């Protein structure tokens, strides 16, 4: 297996085709919130990119995971408000053909370090669907700790299941 070259960078409207190609996966959809559609079309990708590049979308951090020169996935920091204003949620996905190479773990580590260095945060967290063992492992390898199992807390594709709350506290 050759080592993939990956980096985090801002999104560009020209990423839409690649984003729709890599995002159009039932396996990815099964592990994301319902607002991420399946199938994931070019129109969906264009809509998402217009949002993240708009002033409204720029209140959070939305980055492209670029692998070998193409937009292969997404990683975001969603800032919370009010009494939770020093907390933020991290979320991500990567195209299936790039799974198992350590790319997502490296992206989570890099964005976590960036977020703590550049924003007044004391806590980053992620919620993972319990069957998504690979995503839980990504967070553990990135230094996040399992804080809770939320029993029967989510319903996806007609299945009600547990979710896992991981966090890194500064």
N, C-alpha and C positions, 0 to 999 in steps of 0.2 A: 504494500500500500504506500503510495506516495503521500508525503505530508502536504496538506492543503495550506495555501497562503490565505490568511484571513485578516480582516481589519474592520473596525467600526468607523462609520462615516455618516454624515448627514444624508438624508434621502434626497433624491432628485426625481422630477417627474418622469425622466427617461427610464427609471427603474420599474415602471409599471408592468411591462411584459414579463420580466424576470420574476417580480414579486408574485404575479398571478400564476406563473408556472409553478413556482416552489410552494406557494400557499394553497394550491388546488390539490389537497390531499386529505382524504378522509381520516387517515391516521393522525394528521396534525389537528384537524377539526375536532376530533374526539377528545382532545386534551386542552381545548381553548373554550373561552366563553362563547355563548350563542351569538353574540354580536359579530363574531367572525364567521362569515357564511360558508356554506358548502353546497354546491361547488363555489370556488373562489375564482371569479371571472376577472378579465381585464378591466371591466367597468368597476368592480369592487376595489381592485388595486388602485385605479386612478382616483376613485373617491377617497380612499384612505390617504394617498399621497397628498391630495389637495388639502385634506384636513391637517395632516401633520406639518405641512408647510405654511399653514395659515396662522395668523396671530393667535387664534384660539388654541390650535394644536401646539403652538410653541410655548405654552405655559408649562408643559411637561417636556421630558427629553425622549425623543423618538429617533432611534438610529438604525441604519441599515447594517446588517452583518454581511459584509462582502467577502465572498470566497472565490479565489482565483479570478478576480475581476468581474464577478457578477453578483447582483443582489440576491442573496441566498436565504435571507431570514431577517428577522426584526427583533430588536430589544428596546425596551422602554422603561423609563422611571416615571411613575404617576404620583405626583405630589398630593398630599392630603391637606386638609384645611382645618381651621378652627382649632380645637384642642389637640388635634392630630397633626398640626402643621409641621412638626419636626420628624414626621414619619413619611415614608414613601413606599410604593409597591413597585417591584421589579417584575417584568413579564417578558417573555421571549418565545420565539419559535425559529426553527431552522429546517430548511428543506431536507426531506428524507435521505436523499443521496449523500448528504454530508454528516449524517448521524454517526456516532461512535468514534469520532476523530478528536475529541476534546475541544472542538471549536466553541460550542455553547458554554462550556465551563470557562474557557479563556475570556469569552465575551462578558459573562456575568462577573468574573473577577475584575476585569478592566472597568466596567461601568460602575461597579460597587465602589472601587477605589476613587473613581472620578466623582461620584455623587457625594461621598463623604468629604472629599477634599474641597469641593466647590459649592456646596450648599449647606445650610444650617440644619443638618439632619443628625438625629441620634439613632435612627432605626430604619432599616430597609427590610421589607418582608416580601414573601411570595406565597401564594396559595396554589397547591398542586393537587390535582385529582389523585386520590390514593392509588388507583391502578397504574399511574404513570411513574413507574419505578425509575426510569431513566432520568426524568426531570428532577425527581427527588435526589438522585445521585449527583446530578450536576450541582445542585445547591449545596449538598454536603461537601463535595470536593472544593467548592468555592468558599467554604468556611461558614456557611449558614447552619444554624442549629434548628432541629425540630422542636418547636414549642408546643404544638398541640395537634391532636387528631380530632377533627370536627366531625362527629358521627352524623351520617345521613344528611350532610349539609348542602349537597349539590345534586342536581338532576340534569343529566346529559343523555341525549339520544334514548330517552325513555327509561334510563337506569338511575336510581337514586343511590348515591355512594358517599363515602367519607371523603373529606379533603384533608390535606396536611398543611399546617402553617409553619413555614420556615422563616427565620429572621436572623439578621446580623445587627447587633447593637454596638454602637460606638461608645 
